[in-house]
């Protein structure tokens, strides 16, 4: 009996160790690959005044996952913006930084419902993405399709990296 308990304890310890390592690996990957996607939402958060005050329960942070792709002539930025329309976002290019801001509005179908999971953030947000090159803002194009904003930015002429000798 004692031997069986020791074996069970050892197996449980290994499972906990494996689960912890898996969780740690997930957090490391999130932080190293997606930390820029973690976006702060403001504007709707307030103190709960009643048990039905659902706006007080919304998260303040959410992921706006994106990707930055470089072609020989363009820099292409794609950002997932679920729950937004094209009119809800604003794009500003400043130097070699793309600033994306907008508002995700909360719409409730019924006021007599109860939420059991609350993982989506609402309110205003801003996300900045560093571009690897200066771009020609005059020829930039943006489109919004299926919840994904795609911004195509032609590279500005003469923006290739250049070595400068130190005298």
QUIHU-V725164 format. One record per backbone hydrogen bond with DSSP energy under -0.5 kcal/mol. CO is the residue of the C=O (numbers start at 1). NH is the residue of the N-H. E is the energy in kcal/mol with one decimal. If there is no record, write none. Layout:
BEGIN
CO_NH_E + CO_NH_E
END
This chain:
BEGIN
1_5_-2.1 + 2_6_-2.2 + 3_7_-2.3 + 4_8_-2.4 + 5_9_-2.7 + 6_10_-2.5 + 7_11_-2.5 + 8_12_-2.6 + 9_13_-2.4 + 10_14_-2.1 + 11_15_-2.1 + 12_16_-2.5 + 13_17_-2.3 + 14_18_-2.5 + 15_19_-2.6 + 16_20_-2.6 + 17_21_-2.3 + 18_22_-2.4 + 19_23_-2.5 + 20_24_-2.8 + 21_25_-2.5 + 22_26_-2.2 + 23_27_-2.2 + 24_28_-2.6 + 25_29_-2.4 + 26_30_-2.5 + 27_31_-2.7 + 28_32_-2.6 + 29_33_-2.8 + 29_34_-0.6 + 30_34_-1.9 + 31_35_-0.6 + 34_37_-1.2 + 34_38_-0.9 + 35_38_-0.6 + 37_39_-0.7 + 37_64_-2.6 + 39_62_-2.1 + 40_126_-0.5 + 42_124_-2.9 + 50_53_-1.8 + 52_54_-2.0 + 53_56_-1.0 + 54_57_-1.6 + 54_58_-0.6 + 55_58_-0.6 + 59_122_-0.6 + 60_41_-3.6 + 62_39_-3.4 + 62_64_-0.5 + 63_65_-0.6 + 65_80_-3.3 + 67_78_-2.7 + 69_76_-3.6 + 73_155_-2.7 + 74_71_-2.7 + 75_153_-3.0 + 76_69_-3.4 + 77_151_-3.2 + 78_67_-2.4 + 79_149_-2.8 + 81_84_-1.6 + 85_88_-1.9 + 86_89_-1.1 + 88_103_-1.6 + 90_101_-2.5 + 92_94_-0.5 + 92_99_-3.5 + 94_97_-1.3 + 96_131_-3.8 + 97_94_-2.7 + 97_99_-0.6 + 98_100_-0.6 + 98_129_-2.8 + 99_92_-2.5 + 100_127_-3.3 + 101_90_-3.0 + 102_125_-2.1 + 103_105_-0.6 + 104_123_-2.6 + 105_107_-0.5 + 110_113_-0.6 + 120_59_-0.5 + 123_104_-3.0 + 124_42_-2.4 + 125_102_-1.8 + 127_100_-3.4 + 129_98_-2.9 + 134_156_-2.3 + 135_137_-1.1 + 136_139_-1.2 + 137_140_-1.4 + 141_152_-3.0 + 143_150_-3.0 + 145_148_-1.7 + 147_81_-3.6 + 148_145_-2.3 + 148_150_-0.5 + 149_79_-2.3 + 150_143_-2.4 + 150_152_-0.5 + 151_77_-2.8 + 151_153_-0.6 + 152_141_-2.4 + 152_154_-0.5 + 153_75_-2.5 + 154_136_-3.2 + 156_159_-1.0 + 163_165_-0.5 + 165_167_-0.5
END
